[in-house]
């Protein structure tokens, strides 16, 4: 992960001293449900696991979700490396929900160092909106592989089920762009968005449109000194969307931020840091390939 350290030095950033959110503002916001957020963290983590264990819903994060799989289909694009699944899941009460979950980068260090800062509008209906080209290409690739077709099938099959998107890191960026396009370009309602360690995805116009028109249930969780939410830089014309919840280092207390996406008293107060551990460790649980059963990964690679 030395490349990430080099990046921080190259752009001349530093970490300011900041209050631990545990000593700042309470996270007692009735709109935010930590247990619900943890559920979607497990679903985001499942996207990193092997096809076989996602399909059988037997991976470590799959089990932690306490959800039964009703229907699940994995999508992958070789060129971009984008991967995710569209599935229907039921809890113990039998309530079914539909989830889009997207995997983060397989090589975090290489991904960070090669962040394409170019922005494009991709004929968006929101005036002046531009988003990160690389993130959008990942979403478009999965869309071209039929993930939206599968979503429409799931909605037709389970019409009372609510729709959610989730993801970690690069997967978080894809989840946010999917949420935008589903709601505002394809007119498919999204009931909630939960992302973890999300980078910035668009310009100020995109920020304004999304924050003004999306429901309060767009939550963007940041773990203490996670560096990825600081990228791409605001100075490059990017701005965060969604409602940030910033957790302390021990992940014992979170602060529900002001809803602007760039609350200066939350993760922005740190400017930048290089704690890869904070990026890969939310809810005291590892996310990524190391959060799956290593033996399962080996078996799939050998198959």
ABEGO torsion letter per residue (X at the ends): XAAAAAAAAAAGBBBBBBBBAAABBBABBAABBAAAAAAAAAAAAAAABBAAAAAAGABAAAAAAGBBBABBBBBBBAAAGBBBBBBBBBBAAGBBBBBBBBBBBABAAAAAAABBABBBAGGBABBGBBBBAAAAAAAAAAAAAGAAAAAAAAAAABAABBBBBBEBEAAAAAAAAAAAAAAAAAGBBBABBBBBGBBBABBAAAAAAAAAABBAABBBBBBEABAAAAOBBAAAGBBBBEBBBBBBAAGABBBBBAGAGBBAABAAAAGBBABAAAAABBGGBBBEAAABBAAAAAAAAAX
